[in-house]
Structure formats: structure tokens, C-alpha cells
Amino acid sequence: MAQRTWRFTGALLALLLGACGGGDEEPEVAITDPVQRCAGIGVQPYVANGTSCVPSAATPVVLLLVRDRDGDVGACSGVKVAPGRVLTAAHCVDAQTRAVAGIVWNEQGQATQIRASGWVAHPSFSEGDDYYVDDVAVVSFPDELPGPSAPVLGQRSPRAGQAILIAGWGAPDYTLAVGSAQLDKVAPDYLRIAYDGSLSNACPGDSGGPALRSVGGRQAVVGLVSTGTQDCKAGGQTFFVNLSKPAVLSFIRREVPQAEVL
């Protein structure tokens, strides 16, 4: 059910071990141009027709490595919303979590880690029949993370038919990627897309990554990748935490008072 963390080995693993309602308006046009997609998170595409983006300090989208009490390491995505503060999915930092690090890249493409000083999940986080409830957490860092902070679109509820960008570090390539989708349902707890193989979808490893809406020429976070029914295959549904839910928005305001809320 869940777009849970992915397991891996290699250089990134060594870094930490060394240390996925409605509305009656017409559907919007989703962004399909790869350059525009990557520009939505402040980066450039690897290739002209691709959707994978070059890792850069110019984006608020963060790769998080997570180590559990057994020493296993996985990863989730997140989004920087204030200096030293990253939103991610609560299921990424459950009770088994023992260490979290944010991975950053320099201009030469070399990765380094910034160890988190703490993390807190929404107190009402729980697993429902089809989706997680209040699947949001805040990861804190003692040092500034590079990149801009994204505003949170919490005071305007999104509507079905609206276009979003989805960004994360998940499957199939486990590189920074951004795609476009359209919301097919908006409920108090979640935003949902029904994936038919066109446009884009969130995949395992994208958990905690942002769903973004353009507001006044800026990309604001409206949701976080939470869970899906088909591991990003066609025919499934993907759920995002609805950040405009009052209980979720108040949690963000309390834990990240510096966050800009639109």
C-alpha cells in the first residue's frame, strides 16, 4: 500500500553509515515540457526530453537517508520550508528510526550529508484502510541546508482538476525527478491522483516529496507524497497529505513557525 522507503547500497549508504472533495472547474493543463517541470523546482533537466533533473543547491527538494534500529538504511524525499527545517512523510521517520541525514550536492556533483538533529511526526499519524492519516513530519537540522525554502499553500484548499507538479528522489531511476499530474479528488485528509499511464505519478522513494501548485509565479507545497495502491504502476491511485487540513497546517505552524504559509 505505502510508497515506503527504498533500500540501496553504495556511496550514499556509506554517508549515513559513517555517520507517494472535488470541484466543478475545468481541468487545468498539466506541465509536460521537461524544462518547465525542472524549472518548477529550481533546477535543469539532464536531457532535453527527460524528466530527471540535475541535483542542485537551487532546489528545495531534499533527499533524506534514514537508518533504523537494525542498521538498515533507506531513503525518502522531503521539501525545505524554512532554514534547517524539512517536511517529509511521517511514515518515513517512524518509531524504528535511529538516524536521519539530508544529502546535499556541490557544484561538482559530489554528495555530502548533514545529520538531522531531530524529527517529529504528527501526533495523529495513523494508517487508514486506503491511505495514511496526517502523514506529515518535520526533520530539523542544526546547520543550514542549501537551496531556497518553498512556501506552504495552506490557506487555500486545492480542487479536483487542478494541475500539480510532483518532485522526489524515488523509482524508477532514484534521481531527482519532477513530473506533472492532475488531482482527481480532494478530501479533508488527502489529495488524490488516479494514474492511467499518462502524465506522471509518485513512486517508492518519493514519499515525503512535495506536490506543488503555482501561485503568483511561485511553486507552493500543497501536499506531500504519502501512499499509493500500485507502486506507481498504471491503474493505481496515489494519495498526498492535504496540507490545508487545519490539524496538519497547525502542526506545521507550531513546529516550523518560520515557514511561509500562503
N, C-alpha and C positions, 0 to 999 in steps of 0.2 A: 504494500500500500504506500509506504512512505518513500519520498525521494531522499533516502538516507545518505550518509557519508560514503565515499568510495575509499577503498584501500589501495595502497600503492607502495612501491619501493623506489629507491634511488636518492638523488641529491636532496630533494625536498624532504624526504623521510629523515635523512641524516640531520637536517637542520633542526627538526624538533627533537629527535632522539638525543642530539647533542644538547641539547637543552631539555524541493517543486507547491435578489430584488430585481430588479430589472429596470427597463426604461423603454420609452416609446420613440426615441430619436432614431434617425437613420444611422446605420453603422458607419464608423469613420474608416478612412482609408489607412491601412497599416503601412508602415515604412518598410519597403522591400529593398531599397538601394543599400548595399553594404557600407558604402562610405558614410551615408547618413546615419545608419544604425550605429556604427562605431563612434561617430561624432557625438551621438546622444549620450555617451558615457565618457567623452573627452579623449578618445583615442583614435587610432587609424587602423584600417583593416590590413591583414597580412597581404592579401592579394585583391585585385580589383573586383573579382566576383565572389570573394569569400565573405564569411561572416565571423571568422575568428579575428581577434584584434590584437595588436601588438601590446604586450604588457608595458605599462607606463605609469609614471607617478602622477599623470594628469587625470586619472580616473578615481572616483570614489569607491569603485567595486573592488573588494578585497578578497584574497584567498586566505582562508583560515585552516591551519593544521590543528587537529585535535587528537590528543593522546588519552586513552582510557586507563583504568587501573591495572589492566593486564598488559599494558605496554603497546597495544595495537594503536596504529595511527591511521586516521582517515582525514577527510577534508570536507569543508563546507564553504559556501560563499557568504559574503556579507557586504554591507554598504556603510561607508563612513558618513555619519550625520553630524559630527562635531569633533573638535580636536581630541584625539585619544579615545573616541567612542565609536563603536561599530554595532549596527543592528544585524542580527542573524536569527536563524530559527532556534526556538527553544530546544527542539529535539536534537540539535547539533551539540548542545552542551548539557547533556543530561547528568544524572547523579553519578554516572560512571566516569565522568571527565576528570582528568587529573592535571592536564596542561593544555594551553591554547597558545598558538603563535600566529601573528599576522605576517604574511610573506610580502616583501616589497622588492622592487627591481630598480637597479640603477640604469644609467643611460647605456651601459654596455650589455644590458640584459642579464646581469648577474643577480641572483636572488639572495637575500638575507632575511633573517627573521627578527621580529620584535615580539618578545614574550609578553603575553597578557598578564596584567596584574590581578585580574578578577573577571567574573562574569556572573550575571544574574538573569534567571528566566522569569517570565511572567508567573506570578503565584497561582494563577488559574489554568496554567497549561495542562491540557489533558488530551487523550486520544478518543475521538468520536468514532462512529461507525464508518464514515467515509472520509473524514478529514480531521486534522488536529484543531483543537480549540485554543485560541490565544497562544499560538506557536511563535512567540517572539522573545528574544533575549538581547541583552546588551553586554558586549565584551568591552572591557576597559583596558587601556594601555598606559603605562607610565610615561612613555615617550610619544611625541607627535608622530602620527603616520603621515606619509607624503600624500599628496592629492587633495582635491577640494572636498568639502562636505556637501552632501546633497540635502536639499530641503525635504521635509516630510509633508506630503499633501494629506493633512489630517482633518481639515475643517470643511472639505468639500467631498461628499461621498461620490465615488465613481458610478458610472451607469453601464448597463449592458449595451454592447455595440461600440463602446469606446476602444480606441487602439492603445496598446501599451507596448513598451519595449521590455524584454526580459534579458537580464545580464547575469552571467555567472561563470564558474570555472569547471563545470561538470562535463559529462559524457556528451558526445562520443569521443572528443579529442582531448578533454581535460586541459584546455587552454582557455584564456579569456575570450568569451564569445558573447555576442548580443544578437537577439532576433526580435521579430515583431509578431504580435498576436492580437486578437480581439476578444474582449470579455463577452462571454455568452450568458453569464449570470452573476449578479451581485447580491449577496446576502449579508446580514449584520456581521456574521463571523468570517466570511470569506469572499474572495473574488474567484471566479472560475473561468477556465477556457476549456472548450471541447476540441480536441486536436484531431483533425481529419487527414493529416499528412501534408496539408498546405501550410504556409506561413511557418511559425516556429513554435517550439514547446520547451519547457524546462525538463531537465534530465537529472539522474542521480549525480550528486556533486554540486548541483545548482542550489541546493537547499540553503535558505537564508539570503540568496541573491535577490536583488530588487526587481520589482515591476515598476516601471516608470511612466509618468504622463508628462507631456509638455504643457507647461504653464508659464505664460509670459516669456516664451523663448528659453525657459529653463526646464530641465528634466527633474521632476519631483517624485519621490518614492511614495507610491500608493499601496504597495503590498510587498510581501516577502514570499519567495517560493517556499511552500510548505510540504505538500504531498501530492501524489498522483496515483492513478489506478493502473497504468500500463507501463511504468518505467519509460515514459516519453515516447512510446510507440503509438501509431495512429489507432484511433478508436477509443482512446482513453480520455480521462479528464484530469486536469491539473488544478490544484487549489492553492491560493495565495492568502496569507493573512490579510485581512482588511484593516489597514492602519487607521481608518476613520472610525472604527468601533470605539465608543467612548472609553471602555475599560482598557483597550490597547493604547489609545492615544494618551490617557492619563498616566499609564505606566511609562511610556516614552518620555513624557514631560517630567515625570518625577526622577527617572534615572538619568536623563540627559537634558537637564534644564537649558543647556546651551543650544540645543537643536532648534533649527528654524522650522516653524510649522506654518504652512500656507493654508 
